[in-house]
Amino acid sequence: METKKWAAGTLMAAGALAAGALAACAVPHQGTATPAVAVAAPPNTIVLQPPAVAAPPQTVYVAPPTTRTIHPAPAVPVAPTVIAYYDALNRRDFLTAWNLGGRRLAKGGTYDSYVRGFATTSWAALTVTSVSGNTVYVDLSARQTDGSLRTFSGSYTVSGGAISGASMKRLS
């Protein structure tokens, strides 16, 4: 019986101590350190934090609006198509060049006449100067079999992974 009494007395003393500690936390005294009591949130509980204090507003300078035309990016990169076309021509792979757009550039001509059109061209050097949407702007130098050099400038339009049109001007 005495053991139970001692246990009950101990429980009561522990409860009083805990109540006293909570009371001390609830009413802080000036100049006295207040202990912090952390209670873990049950699992799957969202603990909301108080909102952060906003920084004071700052002056932001905005440049005046400008007009700029934005062309949507083509689904297929267009410059590599034009580069591959000239690479095929330089390798004398006329069938690949034909399929990359030579067919459309031949304007209704046959494959054989297209190939004959390159009979006097030794090689071509292509420089892509810019790309805008489906249009590739280029400078072209074509060395002829007689040693002369022809230069061109203009653009190619690419559609569906092949050259669909050209606007080239011979410079020399």
HUSUL-V875333 format. One record per residue. N is the residue number from 1. RES is the residue in one small letter. OMEGA is omega in degrees with one decimal (999 if undefined). BURIAL is b if it has 16 or more other C-alpha atoms within 10 Angstrom, else e. Layout:
n->N res->RES omega->OMEGA burial->BURIAL
n->N res->RES omega->OMEGA burial->BURIAL
This chain:
n->1 res->m omega->-178.9 burial->e
n->2 res->e omega->178.6 burial->e
n->3 res->t omega->179.3 burial->e
n->4 res->k omega->-179.4 burial->e
n->5 res->k omega->180.0 burial->e
n->6 res->w omega->179.3 burial->e
n->7 res->a omega->179.9 burial->e
n->8 res->a omega->177.9 burial->e
n->9 res->g omega->179.0 burial->e
n->10 res->t omega->178.7 burial->e
n->11 res->l omega->179.9 burial->e
n->12 res->m omega->179.8 burial->e
n->13 res->a omega->178.9 burial->e
n->14 res->a omega->179.0 burial->e
n->15 res->g omega->179.1 burial->e
n->16 res->a omega->179.0 burial->e
n->17 res->l omega->179.3 burial->e
n->18 res->a omega->179.2 burial->e
n->19 res->a omega->178.3 burial->e
n->20 res->g omega->179.1 burial->e
n->21 res->a omega->178.1 burial->e
n->22 res->l omega->179.3 burial->e
n->23 res->a omega->179.2 burial->e
n->24 res->a omega->179.2 burial->e
n->25 res->c omega->-174.9 burial->e
n->26 res->a omega->-177.4 burial->e
n->27 res->v omega->-178.9 burial->e
n->28 res->p omega->177.4 burial->e
n->29 res->h omega->-179.3 burial->e
n->30 res->q omega->178.4 burial->e
n->31 res->g omega->179.7 burial->e
n->32 res->t omega->178.2 burial->e
n->33 res->a omega->179.8 burial->e
n->34 res->t omega->180.0 burial->e
n->35 res->p omega->178.0 burial->e
n->36 res->a omega->177.9 burial->e
n->37 res->v omega->179.9 burial->e
n->38 res->a omega->178.3 burial->e
n->39 res->v omega->180.0 burial->e
n->40 res->a omega->177.5 burial->e
n->41 res->a omega->177.0 burial->e
n->42 res->p omega->179.5 burial->e
n->43 res->p omega->179.6 burial->e
n->44 res->n omega->177.3 burial->e
n->45 res->t omega->178.2 burial->e
n->46 res->i omega->179.0 burial->e
n->47 res->v omega->-179.8 burial->e
n->48 res->l omega->178.2 burial->e
n->49 res->q omega->176.2 burial->e
n->50 res->p omega->-178.9 burial->e
n->51 res->p omega->178.0 burial->e
n->52 res->a omega->178.2 burial->e
n->53 res->v omega->-177.8 burial->e
n->54 res->a omega->176.4 burial->e
n->55 res->a omega->179.4 burial->e
n->56 res->p omega->-178.6 burial->e
n->57 res->p omega->178.6 burial->e
n->58 res->q omega->178.2 burial->e
n->59 res->t omega->178.5 burial->e
n->60 res->v omega->178.8 burial->e
n->61 res->y omega->-178.2 burial->e
n->62 res->v omega->178.0 burial->e
n->63 res->a omega->178.9 burial->e
n->64 res->p omega->-178.4 burial->e
n->65 res->p omega->176.8 burial->e
n->66 res->t omega->178.0 burial->e
n->67 res->t omega->179.5 burial->e
n->68 res->r omega->178.6 burial->e
n->69 res->t omega->179.5 burial->e
n->70 res->i omega->177.9 burial->e
n->71 res->h omega->177.9 burial->e
n->72 res->p omega->179.3 burial->e
n->73 res->a omega->179.2 burial->e
n->74 res->p omega->-179.1 burial->e
n->75 res->a omega->179.2 burial->e
n->76 res->v omega->177.1 burial->e
n->77 res->p omega->-172.0 burial->b
n->78 res->v omega->-178.5 burial->b
n->79 res->a omega->179.0 burial->b
n->80 res->p omega->178.4 burial->e
n->81 res->t omega->-180.0 burial->b
n->82 res->v omega->178.6 burial->b
n->83 res->i omega->179.1 burial->b
n->84 res->a omega->178.4 burial->e
n->85 res->y omega->-179.9 burial->b
n->86 res->y omega->175.0 burial->b
n->87 res->d omega->178.3 burial->b
n->88 res->a omega->177.9 burial->b
n->89 res->l omega->-179.7 burial->b
n->90 res->n omega->177.9 burial->b
n->91 res->r omega->-177.3 burial->e
n->92 res->r omega->175.9 burial->b
n->93 res->d omega->-172.8 burial->e
n->94 res->f omega->178.1 burial->b
n->95 res->l omega->176.7 burial->e
n->96 res->t omega->178.7 burial->b
n->97 res->a omega->177.9 burial->b
n->98 res->w omega->-179.3 burial->b
n->99 res->n omega->177.6 burial->e
n->100 res->l omega->176.0 burial->b
n->101 res->g omega->178.6 burial->b
n->102 res->g omega->178.1 burial->b
n->103 res->r omega->179.8 burial->b
n->104 res->r omega->179.9 burial->b
n->105 res->l omega->179.5 burial->b
n->106 res->a omega->176.1 burial->e
n->107 res->k omega->175.9 burial->e
n->108 res->g omega->177.9 burial->e
n->109 res->g omega->-179.8 burial->e
n->110 res->t omega->176.7 burial->e
n->111 res->y omega->-178.8 burial->e
n->112 res->d omega->178.8 burial->e
n->113 res->s omega->176.6 burial->e
n->114 res->y omega->-179.6 burial->b
n->115 res->v omega->179.3 burial->b
n->116 res->r omega->179.1 burial->e
n->117 res->g omega->179.9 burial->e
n->118 res->f omega->-176.8 burial->e
n->119 res->a omega->-177.9 burial->e
n->120 res->t omega->179.2 burial->e
n->121 res->t omega->177.4 burial->b
n->122 res->s omega->-179.8 burial->b
n->123 res->w omega->177.9 burial->b
n->124 res->a omega->175.6 burial->b
n->125 res->a omega->-175.6 burial->e
n->126 res->l omega->172.9 burial->b
n->127 res->t omega->175.2 burial->e
n->128 res->v omega->-178.3 burial->b
n->129 res->t omega->176.0 burial->e
n->130 res->s omega->177.5 burial->e
n->131 res->v omega->176.7 burial->b
n->132 res->s omega->-177.3 burial->e
n->133 res->g omega->-179.9 burial->e
n->134 res->n omega->-177.6 burial->b
n->135 res->t omega->179.2 burial->b
n->136 res->v omega->179.8 burial->b
n->137 res->y omega->-173.2 burial->b
n->138 res->v omega->164.5 burial->b
n->139 res->d omega->-174.4 burial->b
n->140 res->l omega->172.9 burial->b
n->141 res->s omega->-179.4 burial->b
n->142 res->a omega->178.0 burial->b
n->143 res->r omega->-178.8 burial->b
n->144 res->q omega->-178.6 burial->b
n->145 res->t omega->177.8 burial->e
n->146 res->d omega->178.3 burial->e
n->147 res->g omega->179.9 burial->e
n->148 res->s omega->-179.5 burial->e
n->149 res->l omega->175.0 burial->e
n->150 res->r omega->178.8 burial->e
n->151 res->t omega->-177.9 burial->b
n->152 res->f omega->173.8 burial->b
n->153 res->s omega->179.4 burial->b
n->154 res->g omega->-175.1 burial->b
n->155 res->s omega->173.9 burial->b
n->156 res->y omega->174.3 burial->b
n->157 res->t omega->-178.6 burial->b
n->158 res->v omega->179.0 burial->b
n->159 res->s omega->178.1 burial->b
n->160 res->g omega->177.1 burial->e
n->161 res->g omega->178.3 burial->b
n->162 res->a omega->177.3 burial->b
n->163 res->i omega->-178.8 burial->b
n->164 res->s omega->179.4 burial->b
n->165 res->g omega->-179.9 burial->b
n->166 res->a omega->173.4 burial->b
n->167 res->s omega->-175.9 burial->e
n->168 res->m omega->178.3 burial->e
n->169 res->k omega->177.3 burial->e
n->170 res->r omega->-179.7 burial->e
n->171 res->l omega->178.1 burial->e
n->172 res->s omega->999 burial->e
